[in-house]
Amino acid sequence: MLTRNACAVLFTLCASLACADITVGLVVTRSEAETLSRWQPVLDDLAVATGEPVRAVALENYDALVERMKRGEVQVARMGNRQALQAVENANAEVFGSLVMAGGVETYQSLLLTRRGGDLDTLVQIISLGQRGRLRFAGGKPSSFSGFLLPQYLAFLKANILFEQHFKSVQTGSHKDNFLAVARGEVDVATGNTDDLTQLRQQFPIEFGRVQIAWRSPGYTFDPLVVRRDLTPLRRQKIVSFFLRYGRDGANAAVQRQKLLAADNLAGFRISDNRQLRQVSDLQLFHDLFRLMLDTHLAPTERDAQAKQHYRRHARLIALLGGAR
């Protein structure tokens, strides 16, 4: 027979489980308020599908989103590729899907943007020795995959250039900030990506006419969806099934597709897993090693020690991402 205290404990536990909610983490694509507003119809449908209250947080600070997932405050999130790698490594998370944009587009490219009508039409012109110390640069935050890691490694480090030494000035901002800065002549070179540029073209048609693409990266898979690994199997299955089926089948599919389009120019989500992040982990390793090689201030012993740390981290990541195969 249960004691009164035991009954109280069970009642409290059941009540807390009934009132448990799902917190969805979102990277800010416009403003925080607009991001949440645009996603709310989709989140309302998630609440119906799971039978649980759903709320969302939208953060401009990508690292803060990873930290919230690490603390268990966020159960499922749309993250950039680099943040998803951190979440898998440090926040007990795993990839289960990735974004598909309107028109069925599944990949995007990192870009370097310059002013149309100038003398910076190509990457070769941007990185030429004659430009050293002359150009103003606007890039993404270090946590940005398309605004920082991709252009820094593929455009600059592989050409034996540390961008902070090559440019006269370096400033950091969002893709929108950097696009407007180069369009207005406030900087000479700025980072961007094909998806954001498509949306910025619609928002700022006059400024778009003043900008050109001087360099583009290979294509990379769009942002992943990640979920915490410690969710119960049933709870995880409900969340994953909702996103992967949303807008694809059922009587409400057409209405759902309109909600996705309004949320973030989305067509839906496709199944994925941690292996999607292999490209990111490899690029991170190459980036770190190239920076070490070009850093003339490090003693050889310190350079070797840091290189070993980078290789050890890469080996751990490969194991988390499904192995070398």
C-alpha positions in Angstrom: 0.0 0.0 0.0 1.4 3.4 -0.9 2.0 5.9 1.8 0.6 9.4 1.6 4.0 10.8 0.8 4.6 8.2 -1.9 1.2 9.1 -3.5 2.1 12.8 -3.4 5.4 12.1 -5.1 3.7 10.1 -7.9 1.0 12.7 -8.3 3.7 15.4 -8.7 5.7 13.3 -11.2 2.6 12.5 -13.3 1.6 16.2 -13.3 5.0 17.3 -14.4 5.1 14.7 -17.2 1.7 15.8 -18.4 2.8 19.5 -18.4 6.2 18.7 -20.0 6.8 20.8 -23.0 9.0 20.8 -26.1 11.3 23.7 -26.7 12.4 24.2 -30.3 15.5 26.2 -30.9 15.8 28.4 -34.0 18.6 30.4 -35.5 17.4 34.0 -36.2 17.0 34.6 -40.0 15.4 38.0 -39.7 14.7 39.5 -36.3 14.0 37.4 -33.2 10.3 38.4 -33.1 9.8 37.9 -36.8 11.5 34.5 -36.8 9.2 33.3 -33.9 6.1 34.8 -35.5 6.8 33.1 -38.9 7.5 29.7 -37.3 4.5 29.8 -34.9 2.0 28.1 -37.2 4.4 25.2 -37.7 5.0 25.0 -34.0 1.3 24.9 -33.3 1.0 21.9 -35.6 3.9 20.2 -33.7 2.0 20.7 -30.5 -1.1 19.0 -31.9 1.0 16.1 -33.4 2.9 15.4 -30.2 0.1 16.3 -27.7 2.6 18.4 -25.8 2.9 22.2 -25.3 5.5 23.6 -27.7 7.4 26.8 -27.3 10.4 28.2 -29.2 13.5 30.3 -28.7 15.1 32.2 -31.5 18.7 33.3 -31.0 21.2 35.3 -33.0 24.1 33.9 -30.9 24.6 30.4 -32.4 26.8 29.2 -29.5 24.1 30.2 -27.0 21.7 27.9 -28.8 24.1 25.0 -28.5 24.6 25.8 -24.8 20.8 25.7 -24.2 20.6 22.3 -25.8 23.5 21.2 -23.7 21.6 22.2 -20.6 18.5 20.4 -21.7 16.5 23.6 -22.2 16.1 22.9 -25.9 15.0 19.4 -27.2 15.0 20.0 -30.9 16.6 22.7 -33.0 17.3 24.0 -36.5 21.0 24.9 -36.5 23.8 25.8 -38.9 26.2 23.0 -39.9 29.0 24.2 -37.6 26.7 24.5 -34.5 25.2 21.1 -35.2 28.7 19.6 -35.1 29.2 21.3 -31.7 25.8 20.0 -30.5 26.7 16.4 -31.5 30.1 16.8 -29.8 29.0 18.5 -26.6 25.2 18.7 -26.2 24.1 15.1 -26.4 22.4 15.7 -29.7 22.1 13.9 -33.1 21.1 14.9 -36.6 17.8 13.5 -37.9 16.9 15.8 -40.8 17.9 18.8 -42.9 16.2 21.7 -44.6 14.9 21.6 -48.2 14.3 25.1 -49.5 11.5 26.2 -51.9 11.9 24.6 -55.3 13.4 21.5 -53.8 16.8 23.1 -53.4 18.9 21.0 -50.9 22.3 22.7 -51.1 23.7 26.2 -50.9 27.1 27.9 -51.6 29.1 30.3 -49.6 29.9 33.6 -51.5 32.3 36.5 -51.7 30.4 39.6 -52.8 31.9 42.8 -54.3 30.6 46.0 -55.8 29.4 45.8 -59.4 31.4 47.8 -61.8 34.6 47.8 -59.7 37.9 46.0 -60.3 37.2 43.0 -58.0 35.4 40.6 -60.3 37.3 37.4 -59.2 38.9 35.8 -56.2 42.3 36.2 -57.9 41.9 40.0 -58.0 40.8 40.0 -54.3 43.7 38.1 -53.0 46.4 39.5 -55.3 49.5 40.9 -53.5 48.7 44.3 -54.9 45.5 44.5 -52.8 47.2 43.6 -49.5 46.3 46.2 -46.9 44.0 48.1 -49.3 40.6 46.4 -49.0 37.9 46.5 -46.4 36.3 43.1 -45.5 33.0 42.2 -43.8 32.6 38.5 -42.8 30.4 36.3 -40.6 30.9 35.4 -37.0 33.5 32.6 -36.3 30.5 30.3 -35.5 29.1 30.8 -39.1 29.8 28.0 -41.6 29.0 29.9 -44.8 30.1 33.3 -43.5 33.3 32.3 -41.8 34.7 28.7 -42.1 34.0 28.1 -45.8 35.4 31.4 -47.2 38.2 31.6 -44.7 39.5 28.1 -45.5 38.5 27.7 -49.2 39.1 31.2 -50.4 42.0 32.4 -48.2 43.9 29.8 -46.2 44.2 27.5 -49.2 45.9 30.5 -51.0 48.2 30.9 -48.0 46.5 34.0 -46.8 45.4 35.0 -43.3 42.4 37.2 -44.1 43.0 39.4 -41.0 46.5 40.2 -42.3 45.5 40.6 -46.0 42.7 43.2 -45.5 43.0 46.8 -44.4 40.0 46.3 -42.0 37.8 43.4 -40.9 34.3 43.8 -39.5 31.8 41.1 -38.4 28.1 41.0 -39.0 25.1 39.0 -40.3 24.7 38.1 -44.0 22.2 41.0 -44.3 24.6 43.5 -42.6 27.5 42.4 -44.8 25.4 42.5 -48.0 24.2 46.0 -47.3 27.7 47.1 -46.4 29.2 46.1 -49.7 26.2 47.4 -51.6 26.6 50.8 -50.0 30.3 50.9 -50.5 31.2 50.7 -46.8 33.4 47.6 -47.5 35.0 46.2 -50.6 34.4 42.5 -50.0 31.8 40.7 -48.0 30.7 37.1 -47.3 27.3 35.7 -48.1 25.5 32.6 -49.3 23.2 31.8 -52.1 20.1 31.2 -50.0 20.3 34.5 -48.1 21.2 36.4 -51.3 18.0 35.1 -52.9 15.9 36.5 -50.0 17.9 39.8 -49.9 17.3 40.3 -53.6 13.6 40.4 -52.8 14.0 42.7 -49.8 16.6 45.1 -51.3 16.3 45.1 -55.1 18.1 48.4 -55.6 21.1 47.3 -53.4 21.1 43.9 -55.1 21.8 45.6 -58.4 25.0 47.1 -57.0 26.4 43.8 -55.9 28.1 40.9 -57.8 29.4 37.5 -56.9 33.2 37.3 -57.1 33.6 33.8 -55.7 31.4 30.8 -54.8 32.2 27.6 -52.9 31.1 24.1 -53.8 27.6 23.2 -52.7 26.9 22.1 -49.1 23.8 20.5 -47.5 21.4 22.9 -45.9 21.0 23.4 -42.1 20.4 20.2 -40.1 17.7 19.5 -37.6 19.0 18.1 -34.4 17.3 16.4 -31.4 18.6 15.4 -28.0 19.6 11.8 -27.7 18.1 11.4 -24.2 14.5 11.8 -25.2 12.3 8.8 -24.7 11.9 6.7 -27.9 8.2 7.5 -28.2 8.8 11.3 -27.7 11.7 11.3 -30.2 9.7 9.3 -32.8 6.8 11.8 -32.6 9.1 14.8 -33.1 11.1 13.3 -35.9 8.0 11.9 -37.7 6.3 15.3 -37.6 9.2 17.2 -39.3 10.0 14.5 -41.9 6.4 14.1 -42.9 5.3 17.8 -42.6 4.1 19.2 -45.9 4.6 15.8 -47.7 1.5 13.8 -47.1 -1.9 13.8 -45.5 -5.0 15.9 -46.1 -3.4 19.1 -44.8 -0.1 18.8 -46.8 -0.9 21.8 -49.1 -1.7 24.1 -46.2 1.4 22.9 -44.4 3.6 23.7 -47.4 2.3 27.3 -47.3 3.2 27.5 -43.6 6.7 26.2 -44.4 7.1 28.7 -47.1 6.1 31.6 -44.8 8.3 30.3 -42.0 11.6 30.4 -43.9 11.1 29.8 -47.6 11.1 26.1 -46.9 9.7 23.2 -49.0 10.1 20.7 -46.2 12.7 18.5 -44.5 14.6 15.4 -45.7 15.9 12.5 -43.6 19.6 12.9 -42.6 21.9 11.8 -39.8 25.3 12.7 -38.2 27.2 11.7 -41.4 25.9 15.0 -42.9 28.5 16.7 -40.7 31.5 14.8 -42.0 32.3 17.6 -44.5 32.1 20.1 -41.7 34.5 18.2 -39.4 37.0 17.7 -42.2 36.9 21.4 -43.1 37.3 22.3 -39.5 40.5 20.2 -39.3 42.0 21.5 -42.5 41.2 25.1 -41.4 42.8 24.7 -38.0 45.9 23.0 -39.5 46.3 25.7 -42.2 46.1 28.4 -39.6 48.8 26.7 -37.5 51.0 26.4 -40.6 50.7 30.1 -41.4 51.1 31.4 -37.8 54.7 32.5 -37.7 54.4 33.5 -34.0 54.2 29.9 -32.7 57.2 27.9 -31.7 57.6 24.6 -33.5 56.9 22.6 -30.3 53.7 24.6 -29.6 52.6 24.2 -33.2 53.1 20.4 -33.0 51.2 20.2 -29.7 48.2 22.1 -31.1 48.2 20.0 -34.3 48.0 16.8 -32.2 45.0 18.3 -30.4 43.3 19.1 -33.6 43.9 15.5 -34.9 42.6 14.0 -31.7 39.4 16.1 -31.8 38.9 15.1 -35.4 39.2 11.4 -34.5 36.6 11.8 -31.8 34.3 13.6 -34.1 34.6 10.9 -36.8 33.6 8.3 -34.3 30.6 10.4 -33.2 29.6 10.9 -36.9 29.5 7.2 -37.8 33.1 6.2 -38.4 35.5 6.6 -41.2 33.4 4.8 -43.8 
